Amino acid sequence: MAFPVDPTQLALATAVMALGATVQGSVGFGLNLLAAPLLLLIDHRMVPGSVLIAAMSLVAMMTYRERSAVDFRGLGWAVAGRVLGTVAGAMTLASLSQRGISVGVGCVVVGAVVMSASGIHFGPTPRILVGAGVLAGFMGTTASTGGPPMALVYQHSAGATVRATLAGHFLIGAPMSLAGVAVAGRLGATEVMLGLALIPGVVIGFLASYFVAPILDRGFTRAAVLTVSAAAGLLVLVRELL
């Protein structure tokens, strides 16, 4: 079986994943929010299955690195909600065409950026966490971008708690979303191969986050992620709708 993308596409995808993993490794979320719309422009087969496979390697490393800061109580409520969101996302995914998925990804990403930039603060209560888990499961399954709902809930917590709890949520939730993608018929040998090929970029970004985090903690990362993600999401929408 021939490799599904050419070296130039793979290099671009690796760079996208490295950038996204650097951001997520530094602030707790952003890999798929940043990577999914850009990967769609490189090769639509990379979203959502392939990017979910690659992202699991990042959240595993992050969870282990900051395991002592995980909010396990909040994590449990969020995972319960994620189950419901994943089922809804799989049903939606099975009924959409590839163009519909691309448009959906663009809309979800732009919507997620608006959510993150809104400044709305929801405390990590059980009800809010379940709701955020539902949204994260739906968005993670349909567009590989499940971070913003959880990030909104924990945005005022300590940095280590944000990174660790979101990573733990993704570590449990990503396989759920991946199973939903498979049930919807969107995960085959090609998508698995592409997902494995994206992992080196994730590792590069994770290692870079050790050095970049002190700089990004000065307040630059969130604005950069939202700006680039909004531009990428809008670009996908323009490409598919025109």
Secondary structure by P-SEA (a helix, b strand, c coil): ccccccaaaaaaaaaaaaaaaaaaaccccccccccaaaaaaacccccccaaaaaaaaaaaaaaaacccccaaaaaaaaaaaaaaaaaaaaaaaaaccaaaaaaaaaaaaaaaaaaaaccccccccaaaaaaaaaaaaaaaaacccccaaaaaaaccccaaaaaaaaaaaaaacaaaaaaaaaaaccccaaaaaaaaaaaaaaaaaaaaaaaacccccccccaaaaaaaaaaaaaaaaaaaac
